[in-house]
Amino acid sequence: MTTSARIADILLTQKGYPGLYDWAMDQRRSVRPATWDEVALSLRAATDENINVRGQMLRRWGEAAEQARESDEGSAQ
């Protein structure tokens, strides 16, 4: 996880959100899932403009977090 992703995770957690990965996935759940660029704009607002990334970078963060979770689940078994 990059430094900015860690900061985003901390800022979201401090505001009562479940963390960057869960927050981003919640943002994408709807009848019409938000694009990653729309989610990135929401992240900017949710972090009081402390985190300003494009959707492509946010998607990479999400993929990396998902791989880490799968790795953690595999090693726990």
Order of alpha helices (4+ residues) and beta strands (2+ residues): alpha-alpha-alpha-alpha
